[in-house]
Amino acid sequence: MAGISVAKSWQVIRPHVPMIKFRKGGASVTDTQVSGTSASQHAAGSAGAGKKPQVTLRPVIEDYQLPLRYRRQPIDEKEIAYINRGGPE
C-alpha cells in the first residue's frame, strides 16, 4: 500500500525550473536541454571555420602602480605574531 502512494507522489513532482533569471551569464537549464545538440554542433562548426577570436591586450598594472585605496594595508607586529602562532590559543 505504501508503494502505491510513493508511485503517485513521483507522478505529481514536476521537474525543477529555476525561478531566478540572470541578465548575463550562461544559458538556463531549459535552454541547454532544448538546444543542447545544436549548441554543440555550432561550437564545433565555428572552431573549424578558421577564424580567430578577437583578443584585446591591455597593460598589466604592478603592485607599486596601484592607487593607495587599492593597495593592501600594512600588517602590524601583533597580526604577524597571531598568524605565526596559528590563530587563537
HTML snippet that shows the backbone in 3Dmol.js (N, CA, C, O; Angstrom):
<script src="https://3Dmol.org/build/3Dmol-min.js"></script>
<div id="view" style="width:600px;height:400px;position:relative"></div>
<script>
const pdb = `
ATOM      1  N   MET A   1       0.809  -1.199   0.000  1.00  0.00           N
ATOM      2  CA  MET A   1       0.000   0.000   0.000  1.00  0.00           C
ATOM      3  C   MET A   1       0.857   1.270   0.000  1.00  0.00           C
ATOM      4  O   MET A   1       0.503   2.276  -0.615  1.00  0.00           O
ATOM      5  N   ALA A   2       1.999   1.199   0.707  1.00  0.00           N
ATOM      6  CA  ALA A   2       2.892   2.351   0.754  1.00  0.00           C
ATOM      7  C   ALA A   2       3.527   2.588  -0.613  1.00  0.00           C
ATOM      8  O   ALA A   2       3.796   3.731  -0.983  1.00  0.00           O
ATOM      9  N   GLY A   3       3.767   1.509  -1.366  1.00  0.00           N
ATOM     10  CA  GLY A   3       4.361   1.625  -2.689  1.00  0.00           C
ATOM     11  C   GLY A   3       3.477   2.372  -3.671  1.00  0.00           C
ATOM     12  O   GLY A   3       3.975   3.068  -4.555  1.00  0.00           O
ATOM     13  N   ILE A   4       2.184   2.231  -3.521  1.00  0.00           N
ATOM     14  CA  ILE A   4       1.248   2.904  -4.420  1.00  0.00           C
ATOM     15  C   ILE A   4       1.267   4.405  -4.187  1.00  0.00           C
ATOM     16  O   ILE A   4       1.239   5.174  -5.148  1.00  0.00           O
ATOM     17  N   SER A   5       1.314   4.839  -2.930  1.00  0.00           N
ATOM     18  CA  SER A   5       1.310   6.273  -2.639  1.00  0.00           C
ATOM     19  C   SER A   5       2.626   6.915  -3.078  1.00  0.00           C
ATOM     20  O   SER A   5       2.638   8.063  -3.523  1.00  0.00           O
ATOM     21  N   VAL A   6       3.741   6.175  -2.953  1.00  0.00           N
ATOM     22  CA  VAL A   6       5.028   6.707  -3.400  1.00  0.00           C
ATOM     23  C   VAL A   6       5.021   6.871  -4.912  1.00  0.00           C
ATOM     24  O   VAL A   6       5.508   7.878  -5.427  1.00  0.00           O
ATOM     25  N   ALA A   7       4.484   5.907  -5.621  1.00  0.00           N
ATOM     26  CA  ALA A   7       4.431   5.990  -7.076  1.00  0.00           C
ATOM     27  C   ALA A   7       3.580   7.172  -7.521  1.00  0.00           C
ATOM     28  O   ALA A   7       3.937   7.866  -8.473  1.00  0.00           O
ATOM     29  N   LYS A   8       2.462   7.409  -6.845  1.00  0.00           N
ATOM     30  CA  LYS A   8       1.611   8.552  -7.203  1.00  0.00           C
ATOM     31  C   LYS A   8       2.311   9.870  -6.907  1.00  0.00           C
ATOM     32  O   LYS A   8       2.185  10.829  -7.668  1.00  0.00           O
ATOM     33  N   SER A   9       3.062   9.921  -5.780  1.00  0.00           N
ATOM     34  CA  SER A   9       3.740  11.173  -5.446  1.00  0.00           C
ATOM     35  C   SER A   9       4.820  11.497  -6.461  1.00  0.00           C
ATOM     36  O   SER A   9       5.038  12.672  -6.756  1.00  0.00           O
ATOM     37  N   TRP A  10       5.512  10.488  -7.012  1.00  0.00           N
ATOM     38  CA  TRP A  10       6.519  10.742  -8.034  1.00  0.00           C
ATOM     39  C   TRP A  10       5.890  11.226  -9.338  1.00  0.00           C
ATOM     40  O   TRP A  10       6.532  11.947 -10.102  1.00  0.00           O
ATOM     41  N   GLN A  11       4.666  10.845  -9.597  1.00  0.00           N
ATOM     42  CA  GLN A  11       3.990  11.311 -10.794  1.00  0.00           C
ATOM     43  C   GLN A  11       3.585  12.770 -10.659  1.00  0.00           C
ATOM     44  O   GLN A  11       3.457  13.477 -11.659  1.00  0.00           O
ATOM     45  N   VAL A  12       3.382  13.228  -9.418  1.00  0.00           N
ATOM     46  CA  VAL A  12       2.947  14.599  -9.180  1.00  0.00           C
ATOM     47  C   VAL A  12       4.119  15.577  -9.259  1.00  0.00           C
ATOM     48  O   VAL A  12       3.925  16.733  -9.635  1.00  0.00           O
ATOM     49  N   ILE A  13       5.338  15.133  -8.909  1.00  0.00           N
ATOM     50  CA  ILE A  13       6.502  16.011  -8.868  1.00  0.00           C
ATOM     51  C   ILE A  13       6.886  16.427 -10.283  1.00  0.00           C
ATOM     52  O   ILE A  13       7.020  15.589 -11.175  1.00  0.00           O
ATOM     53  N   ARG A  14       7.058  17.708 -10.470  1.00  0.00           N
ATOM     54  CA  ARG A  14       7.447  18.266 -11.770  1.00  0.00           C
ATOM     55  C   ARG A  14       8.946  18.542 -11.784  1.00  0.00           C
ATOM     56  O   ARG A  14       9.547  18.700 -10.721  1.00  0.00           O
ATOM     57  N   PRO A  15       9.557  18.602 -12.949  1.00  0.00           N
ATOM     58  CA  PRO A  15      10.984  18.936 -12.999  1.00  0.00           C
ATOM     59  C   PRO A  15      11.217  20.355 -12.487  1.00  0.00           C
ATOM     60  O   PRO A  15      10.370  21.234 -12.639  1.00  0.00           O
ATOM     61  N   HIS A  16      12.386  20.557 -11.876  1.00  0.00           N
ATOM     62  CA  HIS A  16      12.720  21.852 -11.285  1.00  0.00           C
ATOM     63  C   HIS A  16      12.990  22.889 -12.377  1.00  0.00           C
ATOM     64  O   HIS A  16      13.777  22.655 -13.294  1.00  0.00           O
ATOM     65  N   VAL A  17      12.339  24.010 -12.261  1.00  0.00           N
ATOM     66  CA  VAL A  17      12.568  25.149 -13.143  1.00  0.00           C
ATOM     67  C   VAL A  17      13.020  26.300 -12.264  1.00  0.00           C
ATOM     68  O   VAL A  17      12.256  26.732 -11.401  1.00  0.00           O
ATOM     69  N   PRO A  18      14.240  26.821 -12.447  1.00  0.00           N
ATOM     70  CA  PRO A  18      14.723  27.901 -11.593  1.00  0.00           C
ATOM     71  C   PRO A  18      13.854  29.153 -11.730  1.00  0.00           C
ATOM     72  O   PRO A  18      13.432  29.519 -12.827  1.00  0.00           O
ATOM     73  N   MET A  19      13.597  29.798 -10.588  1.00  0.00           N
ATOM     74  CA  MET A  19      12.767  30.995 -10.596  1.00  0.00           C
ATOM     75  C   MET A  19      13.597  32.252 -10.813  1.00  0.00           C
ATOM     76  O   MET A  19      13.058  33.288 -11.203  1.00  0.00           O
ATOM     77  N   ILE A  20      14.920  32.173 -10.562  1.00  0.00           N
ATOM     78  CA  ILE A  20      15.790  33.330 -10.726  1.00  0.00           C
ATOM     79  C   ILE A  20      16.286  33.356 -12.163  1.00  0.00           C
ATOM     80  O   ILE A  20      16.770  32.347 -12.675  1.00  0.00           O
ATOM     81  N   LYS A  21      16.168  34.492 -12.806  1.00  0.00           N
ATOM     82  CA  LYS A  21      16.679  34.659 -14.163  1.00  0.00           C
ATOM     83  C   LYS A  21      17.750  35.742 -14.128  1.00  0.00           C
ATOM     84  O   LYS A  21      17.483  36.876 -13.731  1.00  0.00           O
ATOM     85  N   PHE A  22      18.963  35.385 -14.545  1.00  0.00           N
ATOM     86  CA  PHE A  22      20.063  36.323 -14.552  1.00  0.00           C
ATOM     87  C   PHE A  22      20.109  37.050 -15.884  1.00  0.00           C
ATOM     88  O   PHE A  22      19.761  36.493 -16.925  1.00  0.00           O
ATOM     89  N   ARG A  23      20.542  38.299 -15.835  1.00  0.00           N
ATOM     90  CA  ARG A  23      20.609  39.085 -17.065  1.00  0.00           C
ATOM     91  C   ARG A  23      21.764  38.638 -17.944  1.00  0.00           C
ATOM     92  O   ARG A  23      21.638  38.596 -19.168  1.00  0.00           O
ATOM     93  N   LYS A  24      22.889  38.305 -17.325  1.00  0.00           N
ATOM     94  CA  LYS A  24      24.052  37.879 -18.092  1.00  0.00           C
ATOM     95  C   LYS A  24      24.465  36.509 -17.595  1.00  0.00           C
ATOM     96  O   LYS A  24      24.070  36.090 -16.507  1.00  0.00           O
ATOM     97  N   GLY A  25      25.246  35.822 -18.378  1.00  0.00           N
ATOM     98  CA  GLY A  25      25.751  34.523 -17.959  1.00  0.00           C
ATOM     99  C   GLY A  25      25.396  33.454 -18.959  1.00  0.00           C
ATOM    100  O   GLY A  25      25.016  33.728 -20.097  1.00  0.00           O
ATOM    101  N   GLY A  26      25.532  32.225 -18.501  1.00  0.00           N
ATOM    102  CA  GLY A  26      25.306  31.084 -19.371  1.00  0.00           C
ATOM    103  C   GLY A  26      23.831  30.868 -19.633  1.00  0.00           C
ATOM    104  O   GLY A  26      22.970  31.566 -19.097  1.00  0.00           O
ATOM    105  N   ALA A  27      23.567  29.891 -20.466  1.00  0.00           N
ATOM    106  CA  ALA A  27      22.193  29.553 -20.819  1.00  0.00           C
ATOM    107  C   ALA A  27      21.514  28.897 -19.624  1.00  0.00           C
ATOM    108  O   ALA A  27      22.178  28.273 -18.795  1.00  0.00           O
ATOM    109  N   SER A  28      20.219  29.032 -19.536  1.00  0.00           N
ATOM    110  CA  SER A  28      19.484  28.417 -18.442  1.00  0.00           C
ATOM    111  C   SER A  28      19.371  26.919 -18.677  1.00  0.00           C
ATOM    112  O   SER A  28      19.722  26.420 -19.746  1.00  0.00           O
ATOM    113  N   VAL A  29      18.881  26.212 -17.676  1.00  0.00           N
ATOM    114  CA  VAL A  29      18.780  24.751 -17.762  1.00  0.00           C
ATOM    115  C   VAL A  29      17.859  24.346 -18.901  1.00  0.00           C
ATOM    116  O   VAL A  29      18.171  23.413 -19.641  1.00  0.00           O
ATOM    117  N   THR A  30      16.738  25.025 -19.054  1.00  0.00           N
ATOM    118  CA  THR A  30      15.792  24.649 -20.107  1.00  0.00           C
ATOM    119  C   THR A  30      16.373  24.922 -21.489  1.00  0.00           C
ATOM    120  O   THR A  30      16.097  24.174 -22.426  1.00  0.00           O
ATOM    121  N   ASP A  31      17.177  25.984 -21.637  1.00  0.00           N
ATOM    122  CA  ASP A  31      17.790  26.277 -22.935  1.00  0.00           C
ATOM    123  C   ASP A  31      18.789  25.200 -23.328  1.00  0.00           C
ATOM    124  O   ASP A  31      18.850  24.808 -24.493  1.00  0.00           O
ATOM    125  N   THR A  32      19.581  24.714 -22.359  1.00  0.00           N
ATOM    126  CA  THR A  32      20.575  23.700 -22.693  1.00  0.00           C
ATOM    127  C   THR A  32      19.917  22.370 -22.983  1.00  0.00           C
ATOM    128  O   THR A  32      20.427  21.599 -23.796  1.00  0.00           O
ATOM    129  N   GLN A  33      18.789  22.077 -22.336  1.00  0.00           N
ATOM    130  CA  GLN A  33      18.107  20.822 -22.609  1.00  0.00           C
ATOM    131  C   GLN A  33      17.467  20.838 -23.986  1.00  0.00           C
ATOM    132  O   GLN A  33      17.482  19.826 -24.687  1.00  0.00           O
ATOM    133  N   VAL A  34      16.913  21.956 -24.376  1.00  0.00           N
ATOM    134  CA  VAL A  34      16.219  22.043 -25.660  1.00  0.00           C
ATOM    135  C   VAL A  34      17.208  22.092 -26.805  1.00  0.00           C
ATOM    136  O   VAL A  34      17.054  21.367 -27.788  1.00  0.00           O
ATOM    137  N   SER A  35      18.228  22.943 -26.691  1.00  0.00           N
ATOM    138  CA  SER A  35      19.137  23.148 -27.808  1.00  0.00           C
ATOM    139  C   SER A  35      20.536  22.633 -27.514  1.00  0.00           C
ATOM    140  O   SER A  35      21.509  23.192 -28.019  1.00  0.00           O
ATOM    141  N   GLY A  36      20.665  21.592 -26.719  1.00  0.00           N
ATOM    142  CA  GLY A  36      21.977  21.061 -26.359  1.00  0.00           C
ATOM    143  C   GLY A  36      22.745  20.549 -27.547  1.00  0.00           C
ATOM    144  O   GLY A  36      23.945  20.803 -27.659  1.00  0.00           O
ATOM    145  N   THR A  37      22.095  19.839 -28.432  1.00  0.00           N
ATOM    146  CA  THR A  37      22.794  19.292 -29.582  1.00  0.00           C
ATOM    147  C   THR A  37      23.126  20.380 -30.592  1.00  0.00           C
ATOM    148  O   THR A  37      24.197  20.348 -31.197  1.00  0.00           O
ATOM    149  N   SER A  38      22.243  21.326 -30.783  1.00  0.00           N
ATOM    150  CA  SER A  38      22.535  22.373 -31.760  1.00  0.00           C
ATOM    151  C   SER A  38      23.645  23.289 -31.270  1.00  0.00           C
ATOM    152  O   SER A  38      24.416  23.807 -32.078  1.00  0.00           O
ATOM    153  N   ALA A  39      23.744  23.501 -29.954  1.00  0.00           N
ATOM    154  CA  ALA A  39      24.818  24.332 -29.418  1.00  0.00           C
ATOM    155  C   ALA A  39      26.170  23.661 -29.599  1.00  0.00           C
ATOM    156  O   ALA A  39      27.151  24.324 -29.936  1.00  0.00           O
ATOM    157  N   SER A  40      26.231  22.341 -29.377  1.00  0.00           N
ATOM    158  CA  SER A  40      27.498  21.650 -29.568  1.00  0.00           C
ATOM    159  C   SER A  40      27.878  21.613 -31.047  1.00  0.00           C
ATOM    160  O   SER A  40      29.061  21.700 -31.375  1.00  0.00           O
ATOM    161  N   GLN A  41      26.911  21.488 -31.933  1.00  0.00           N
ATOM    162  CA  GLN A  41      27.207  21.499 -33.359  1.00  0.00           C
ATOM    163  C   GLN A  41      27.694  22.876 -33.795  1.00  0.00           C
ATOM    164  O   GLN A  41      28.591  22.983 -34.630  1.00  0.00           O
ATOM    165  N   HIS A  42      27.108  23.920 -33.235  1.00  0.00           N
ATOM    166  CA  HIS A  42      27.518  25.280 -33.569  1.00  0.00           C
ATOM    167  C   HIS A  42      28.941  25.537 -33.097  1.00  0.00           C
ATOM    168  O   HIS A  42      29.727  26.149 -33.820  1.00  0.00           O
ATOM    169  N   ALA A  43      29.289  25.077 -31.891  1.00  0.00           N
ATOM    170  CA  ALA A  43      30.635  25.278 -31.371  1.00  0.00           C
ATOM    171  C   ALA A  43      31.658  24.540 -32.223  1.00  0.00           C
ATOM    172  O   ALA A  43      32.736  25.067 -32.495  1.00  0.00           O
ATOM    173  N   ALA A  44      31.329  23.330 -32.642  1.00  0.00           N
ATOM    174  CA  ALA A  44      32.249  22.565 -33.482  1.00  0.00           C
ATOM    175  C   ALA A  44      32.394  23.219 -34.856  1.00  0.00           C
ATOM    176  O   ALA A  44      33.487  23.224 -35.423  1.00  0.00           O
ATOM    177  N   GLY A  45      31.326  23.760 -35.385  1.00  0.00           N
ATOM    178  CA  GLY A  45      31.378  24.402 -36.690  1.00  0.00           C
ATOM    179  C   GLY A  45      32.161  25.694 -36.661  1.00  0.00           C
ATOM    180  O   GLY A  45      32.887  25.992 -37.610  1.00  0.00           O
ATOM    181  N   SER A  46      32.037  26.472 -35.599  1.00  0.00           N
ATOM    182  CA  SER A  46      32.753  27.737 -35.519  1.00  0.00           C
ATOM    183  C   SER A  46      34.238  27.516 -35.282  1.00  0.00           C
ATOM    184  O   SER A  46      35.058  28.323 -35.717  1.00  0.00           O
ATOM    185  N   ALA A  47      34.601  26.417 -34.586  1.00  0.00           N
ATOM    186  CA  ALA A  47      36.010  26.146 -34.350  1.00  0.00           C
ATOM    187  C   ALA A  47      36.694  25.731 -35.644  1.00  0.00           C
ATOM    188  O   ALA A  47      37.869  26.038 -35.847  1.00  0.00           O
ATOM    189  N   GLY A  48      35.988  25.050 -36.507  1.00  0.00           N
ATOM    190  CA  GLY A  48      36.559  24.597 -37.759  1.00  0.00           C
ATOM    191  C   GLY A  48      36.566  25.668 -38.833  1.00  0.00           C
ATOM    192  O   GLY A  48      37.145  25.452 -39.898  1.00  0.00           O
ATOM    193  N   ALA A  49      35.955  26.800 -38.598  1.00  0.00           N
ATOM    194  CA  ALA A  49      35.850  27.837 -39.614  1.00  0.00           C
ATOM    195  C   ALA A  49      37.181  28.528 -39.855  1.00  0.00           C
ATOM    196  O   ALA A  49      37.376  29.125 -40.914  1.00  0.00           O
ATOM    197  N   GLY A  50      38.124  28.462 -38.878  1.00  0.00           N
ATOM    198  CA  GLY A  50      39.426  29.060 -39.069  1.00  0.00           C
ATOM    199  C   GLY A  50      39.517  30.504 -38.629  1.00  0.00           C
ATOM    200  O   GLY A  50      40.577  31.111 -38.783  1.00  0.00           O
ATOM    201  N   LYS A  51      38.473  31.076 -38.094  1.00  0.00           N
ATOM    202  CA  LYS A  51      38.512  32.451 -37.614  1.00  0.00           C
ATOM    203  C   LYS A  51      39.040  32.474 -36.190  1.00  0.00           C
ATOM    204  O   LYS A  51      38.647  31.656 -35.358  1.00  0.00           O
ATOM    205  N   LYS A  52      39.934  33.415 -35.914  1.00  0.00           N
ATOM    206  CA  LYS A  52      40.472  33.546 -34.563  1.00  0.00           C
ATOM    207  C   LYS A  52      39.606  34.530 -33.774  1.00  0.00           C
ATOM    208  O   LYS A  52      39.131  35.518 -34.334  1.00  0.00           O
ATOM    209  N   PRO A  53      39.397  34.270 -32.488  1.00  0.00           N
ATOM    210  CA  PRO A  53      38.606  35.198 -31.677  1.00  0.00           C
ATOM    211  C   PRO A  53      39.363  36.508 -31.463  1.00  0.00           C
ATOM    212  O   PRO A  53      40.594  36.533 -31.434  1.00  0.00           O
ATOM    213  N   GLN A  54      38.612  37.581 -31.316  1.00  0.00           N
ATOM    214  CA  GLN A  54      39.199  38.887 -31.066  1.00  0.00           C
ATOM    215  C   GLN A  54      39.689  38.955 -29.627  1.00  0.00           C
ATOM    216  O   GLN A  54      38.906  38.740 -28.702  1.00  0.00           O
ATOM    217  N   VAL A  55      40.965  39.249 -29.421  1.00  0.00           N
ATOM    218  CA  VAL A  55      41.550  39.357 -28.091  1.00  0.00           C
ATOM    219  C   VAL A  55      42.095  40.760 -27.933  1.00  0.00           C
ATOM    220  O   VAL A  55      42.887  41.234 -28.747  1.00  0.00           O
ATOM    221  N   THR A  56      41.654  41.420 -26.867  1.00  0.00           N
ATOM    222  CA  THR A  56      42.133  42.767 -26.585  1.00  0.00           C
ATOM    223  C   THR A  56      43.219  42.690 -25.526  1.00  0.00           C
ATOM    224  O   THR A  56      42.962  42.237 -24.410  1.00  0.00           O
ATOM    225  N   LEU A  57      44.428  43.124 -25.856  1.00  0.00           N
ATOM    226  CA  LEU A  57      45.526  43.129 -24.905  1.00  0.00           C
ATOM    227  C   LEU A  57      45.523  44.457 -24.158  1.00  0.00           C
ATOM    228  O   LEU A  57      45.440  45.529 -24.757  1.00  0.00           O
ATOM    229  N   ARG A  58      45.613  44.358 -22.845  1.00  0.00           N
ATOM    230  CA  ARG A  58      45.633  45.547 -22.011  1.00  0.00           C
ATOM    231  C   ARG A  58      46.901  45.551 -21.185  1.00  0.00           C
ATOM    232  O   ARG A  58      47.478  44.491 -20.941  1.00  0.00           O
ATOM    233  N   PRO A  59      47.351  46.722 -20.745  1.00  0.00           N
ATOM    234  CA  PRO A  59      48.586  46.766 -19.957  1.00  0.00           C
ATOM    235  C   PRO A  59      48.384  46.135 -18.575  1.00  0.00           C
ATOM    236  O   PRO A  59      47.287  46.158 -18.017  1.00  0.00           O
ATOM    237  N   VAL A  60      49.468  45.573 -18.044  1.00  0.00           N
ATOM    238  CA  VAL A  60      49.442  44.962 -16.726  1.00  0.00           C
ATOM    239  C   VAL A  60      49.814  46.021 -15.702  1.00  0.00           C
ATOM    240  O   VAL A  60      50.768  46.776 -15.893  1.00  0.00           O
ATOM    241  N   ILE A  61      49.053  46.071 -14.614  1.00  0.00           N
ATOM    242  CA  ILE A  61      49.335  47.033 -13.552  1.00  0.00           C
ATOM    243  C   ILE A  61      50.063  46.312 -12.432  1.00  0.00           C
ATOM    244  O   ILE A  61      49.553  45.329 -11.893  1.00  0.00           O
ATOM    245  N   GLU A  62      51.239  46.783 -12.079  1.00  0.00           N
ATOM    246  CA  GLU A  62      52.027  46.200 -10.992  1.00  0.00           C
ATOM    247  C   GLU A  62      51.551  46.740  -9.646  1.00  0.00           C
ATOM    248  O   GLU A  62      50.811  47.723  -9.584  1.00  0.00           O
ATOM    249  N   ASP A  63      51.984  46.087  -8.573  1.00  0.00           N
ATOM    250  CA  ASP A  63      51.560  46.485  -7.221  1.00  0.00           C
ATOM    251  C   ASP A  63      51.918  47.930  -6.907  1.00  0.00           C
ATOM    252  O   ASP A  63      51.115  48.657  -6.323  1.00  0.00           O
ATOM    253  N   TYR A  64      53.111  48.349  -7.289  1.00  0.00           N
ATOM    254  CA  TYR A  64      53.543  49.700  -6.954  1.00  0.00           C
ATOM    255  C   TYR A  64      52.807  50.770  -7.768  1.00  0.00           C
ATOM    256  O   TYR A  64      52.877  51.950  -7.426  1.00  0.00           O
ATOM    257  N   GLN A  65      52.112  50.385  -8.824  1.00  0.00           N
ATOM    258  CA  GLN A  65      51.382  51.333  -9.652  1.00  0.00           C
ATOM    259  C   GLN A  65      49.942  51.532  -9.187  1.00  0.00           C
ATOM    260  O   GLN A  65      49.256  52.425  -9.684  1.00  0.00           O
ATOM    261  N   LEU A  66      49.472  50.713  -8.240  1.00  0.00           N
ATOM    262  CA  LEU A  66      48.095  50.818  -7.776  1.00  0.00           C
ATOM    263  C   LEU A  66      47.871  52.098  -6.977  1.00  0.00           C
ATOM    264  O   LEU A  66      48.768  52.540  -6.260  1.00  0.00           O
ATOM    265  N   PRO A  67      46.697  52.693  -7.089  1.00  0.00           N
ATOM    266  CA  PRO A  67      46.372  53.815  -6.217  1.00  0.00           C
ATOM    267  C   PRO A  67      46.320  53.351  -4.765  1.00  0.00           C
ATOM    268  O   PRO A  67      46.118  52.167  -4.494  1.00  0.00           O
ATOM    269  N   LEU A  68      46.501  54.282  -3.834  1.00  0.00           N
ATOM    270  CA  LEU A  68      46.568  53.933  -2.412  1.00  0.00           C
ATOM    271  C   LEU A  68      45.320  53.204  -1.928  1.00  0.00           C
ATOM    272  O   LEU A  68      45.421  52.315  -1.082  1.00  0.00           O
ATOM    273  N   ARG A  69      44.163  53.553  -2.437  1.00  0.00           N
ATOM    274  CA  ARG A  69      42.935  52.939  -1.939  1.00  0.00           C
ATOM    275  C   ARG A  69      42.814  51.467  -2.315  1.00  0.00           C
ATOM    276  O   ARG A  69      42.048  50.741  -1.682  1.00  0.00           O
ATOM    277  N   TYR A  70      43.563  50.995  -3.347  1.00  0.00           N
ATOM    278  CA  TYR A  70      43.517  49.601  -3.753  1.00  0.00           C
ATOM    279  C   TYR A  70      44.685  48.778  -3.214  1.00  0.00           C
ATOM    280  O   TYR A  70      44.718  47.562  -3.402  1.00  0.00           O
ATOM    281  N   ARG A  71      45.636  49.418  -2.552  1.00  0.00           N
ATOM    282  CA  ARG A  71      46.780  48.692  -2.020  1.00  0.00           C
ATOM    283  C   ARG A  71      46.415  47.982  -0.729  1.00  0.00           C
ATOM    284  O   ARG A  71      45.473  48.366  -0.036  1.00  0.00           O
ATOM    285  N   ARG A  72      47.179  46.937  -0.418  1.00  0.00           N
ATOM    286  CA  ARG A  72      46.981  46.213   0.835  1.00  0.00           C
ATOM    287  C   ARG A  72      47.394  47.080   2.008  1.00  0.00           C
ATOM    288  O   ARG A  72      48.332  47.872   1.921  1.00  0.00           O
ATOM    289  N   GLN A  73      46.670  46.913   3.113  1.00  0.00           N
ATOM    290  CA  GLN A  73      47.033  47.621   4.328  1.00  0.00           C
ATOM    291  C   GLN A  73      48.248  46.930   4.939  1.00  0.00           C
ATOM    292  O   GLN A  73      48.350  45.704   4.884  1.00  0.00           O
ATOM    293  N   PRO A  74      49.178  47.705   5.527  1.00  0.00           N
ATOM    294  CA  PRO A  74      50.339  47.064   6.157  1.00  0.00           C
ATOM    295  C   PRO A  74      49.908  46.251   7.388  1.00  0.00           C
ATOM    296  O   PRO A  74      48.958  46.616   8.080  1.00  0.00           O
ATOM    297  N   ILE A  75      50.618  45.150   7.648  1.00  0.00           N
ATOM    298  CA  ILE A  75      50.314  44.287   8.783  1.00  0.00           C
ATOM    299  C   ILE A  75      51.230  44.678   9.930  1.00  0.00           C
ATOM    300  O   ILE A  75      52.443  44.792   9.753  1.00  0.00           O
ATOM    301  N   ASP A  76      50.643  44.887  11.114  1.00  0.00           N
ATOM    302  CA  ASP A  76      51.476  45.257  12.262  1.00  0.00           C
ATOM    303  C   ASP A  76      52.018  43.997  12.945  1.00  0.00           C
ATOM    304  O   ASP A  76      51.631  42.882  12.598  1.00  0.00           O
ATOM    305  N   GLU A  77      52.912  44.184  13.915  1.00  0.00           N
ATOM    306  CA  GLU A  77      53.598  43.074  14.568  1.00  0.00           C
ATOM    307  C   GLU A  77      52.643  42.151  15.319  1.00  0.00           C
ATOM    308  O   GLU A  77      52.887  40.946  15.382  1.00  0.00           O
ATOM    309  N   LYS A  78      51.561  42.685  15.892  1.00  0.00           N
ATOM    310  CA  LYS A  78      50.608  41.845  16.620  1.00  0.00           C
ATOM    311  C   LYS A  78      49.916  40.864  15.663  1.00  0.00           C
ATOM    312  O   LYS A  78      49.723  39.697  16.003  1.00  0.00           O
ATOM    313  N   GLU A  79      49.547  41.335  14.475  1.00  0.00           N
ATOM    314  CA  GLU A  79      48.915  40.464  13.492  1.00  0.00           C
ATOM    315  C   GLU A  79      49.883  39.401  12.993  1.00  0.00           C
ATOM    316  O   GLU A  79      49.489  38.254  12.786  1.00  0.00           O
ATOM    317  N   ILE A  80      51.139  39.768  12.798  1.00  0.00           N
ATOM    318  CA  ILE A  80      52.148  38.806  12.356  1.00  0.00           C
ATOM    319  C   ILE A  80      52.323  37.711  13.388  1.00  0.00           C
ATOM    320  O   ILE A  80      52.383  36.532  13.040  1.00  0.00           O
ATOM    321  N   ALA A  81      52.407  38.092  14.669  1.00  0.00           N
ATOM    322  CA  ALA A  81      52.552  37.097  15.740  1.00  0.00           C
ATOM    323  C   ALA A  81      51.334  36.188  15.804  1.00  0.00           C
ATOM    324  O   ALA A  81      51.478  34.982  16.006  1.00  0.00           O
ATOM    325  N   TYR A  82      50.132  36.745  15.633  1.00  0.00           N
ATOM    326  CA  TYR A  82      48.891  35.967  15.671  1.00  0.00           C
ATOM    327  C   TYR A  82      48.866  34.941  14.542  1.00  0.00           C
ATOM    328  O   TYR A  82      48.472  33.793  14.753  1.00  0.00           O
ATOM    329  N   ILE A  83      49.281  35.349  13.355  1.00  0.00           N
ATOM    330  CA  ILE A  83      49.313  34.452  12.204  1.00  0.00           C
ATOM    331  C   ILE A  83      50.358  33.351  12.406  1.00  0.00           C
ATOM    332  O   ILE A  83      50.105  32.180  12.124  1.00  0.00           O
ATOM    333  N   ASN A  84      51.534  33.746  12.899  1.00  0.00           N
ATOM    334  CA  ASN A  84      52.618  32.788  13.058  1.00  0.00           C
ATOM    335  C   ASN A  84      52.339  31.734  14.116  1.00  0.00           C
ATOM    336  O   ASN A  84      52.811  30.603  13.998  1.00  0.00           O
ATOM    337  N   ARG A  85      51.581  32.083  15.145  1.00  0.00           N
ATOM    338  CA  ARG A  85      51.299  31.080  16.177  1.00  0.00           C
ATOM    339  C   ARG A  85      50.124  30.182  15.799  1.00  0.00           C
ATOM    340  O   ARG A  85      49.846  29.218  16.513  1.00  0.00           O
ATOM    341  N   GLY A  86      49.417  30.471  14.685  1.00  0.00           N
ATOM    342  CA  GLY A  86      48.384  29.596  14.197  1.00  0.00           C
ATOM    343  C   GLY A  86      46.971  30.008  14.602  1.00  0.00           C
ATOM    344  O   GLY A  86      46.046  29.207  14.469  1.00  0.00           O
ATOM    345  N   GLY A  87      46.782  31.202  15.079  1.00  0.00           N
ATOM    346  CA  GLY A  87      45.445  31.641  15.437  1.00  0.00           C
ATOM    347  C   GLY A  87      45.242  31.708  16.941  1.00  0.00           C
ATOM    348  O   GLY A  87      46.211  31.826  17.691  1.00  0.00           O
ATOM    349  N   PRO A  88      43.998  31.634  17.390  1.00  0.00           N
ATOM    350  CA  PRO A  88      43.738  31.767  18.819  1.00  0.00           C
ATOM    351  C   PRO A  88      44.298  30.581  19.602  1.00  0.00           C
ATOM    352  O   PRO A  88      44.460  29.486  19.062  1.00  0.00           O
ATOM    353  N   GLU A  89      44.583  30.809  20.849  1.00  0.00           N
ATOM    354  CA  GLU A  89      45.155  29.748  21.693  1.00  0.00           C
ATOM    355  C   GLU A  89      44.112  28.807  22.202  1.00  0.00           C
ATOM    356  O   GLU A  89      44.431  27.863  22.924  1.00  0.00           O
TER     357      GLU A  89
END
`;
const viewer = $3Dmol.createViewer("view");
viewer.addModel(pdb, "pdb");
viewer.setStyle({}, {cartoon: {color: "spectrum"}});
viewer.zoomTo();
viewer.render();
</script>
